[in-house]
Amino acid sequence: MATVSLLVSTCDKFSDLWDEHIAHLRKHWIGESWRIYIVTDKPTDRRYEGIEIIVAGEDKDFPMRIKYAAQHIESDFILLSLDDYFIINDIYEEKLRLLVDRAYNDHIDYLKLYDRRMTDPAKYEPVEKLNKIDLSKKYAITLYPAIWNRAFLYKSVLSDMTAWKYEPSLTEYARNNNANCMFSHAGLFDILDVVRKGKVLNKANRYFNTHGIDIGDRPRISRITEIKLLIMDYISWYTPRGIFVAGKRILKKLGKTFYSED
């Protein structure tokens, strides 16, 4: 049987999210417990029963912290999630275990569990059905919750990358390495996306107010900024690749900086 661990990537600046993130995880995780790790940058006095905190060091940016953690975790697979992805629906370990075993038997490098563009429960598919990810698409591989082959995750950090350069590099990395990448559209690891650009998203803020959750004084993102981000995401996702690349070339000549060449 393949071994698997849950890794939550975070840092000291987002430590205000830890208590509620873990509380939601414990509340909604149904079934046998996995080994759980948190990787952060600075030493902390916090302790959580059954959770190991890995301190990667202040000199390591987000991708290098993931690489550091992957080096110290011994399981075959890692379910990677981030500190601002709160679990608000029940997660059934036995169904996740089916996917881990499938990843092991089918030599899957990356098995996406969540896609922000596909969150309609009416369209969810059986857990047995996996969909091949088209690596010619932009942002085919993301840092939304996914089951990673540990070695593949470790090697995906090619150098001392910044967080902004790491995620845009993943699809090209998978493409260049002929990675076997799949997507489970079974809704097994739905999340509430809490923070964008360091500020609480309005949907998350409504959830917190409804459920009496207080994460401190982290500011809320403006509705105008949130709308702009949604528009930018839509353009990035759905603009044909040729037009998108041509547009980027024009903007580069005007001095705009991009993190991905895709």
Secondary structure, 3 states (H helix, E strand, C coil): CCCEEEEEECCHHHHHHHHHHHHHHHHHEECCCCEEEEEECCCCCCCCCCEEEEECCCCCCHHHHHHHHHHHCCCCEEEEEECCEECCCCEEHHHHHHHHHHHHHCCCCEEECCCCCCCCHHHCCCCCCCEECCCCCCCCCCCCCEEEEHHHHHHHCCCCCCHHHHHHHHHHHHHHCCCCEEECCCCCCCCEECEECCEECHHHHHHHHHHCCCCCCCCECCHHHHHHHHHHHHHHHHCCHHHHHHHHHHHHHCCCCCCCCC
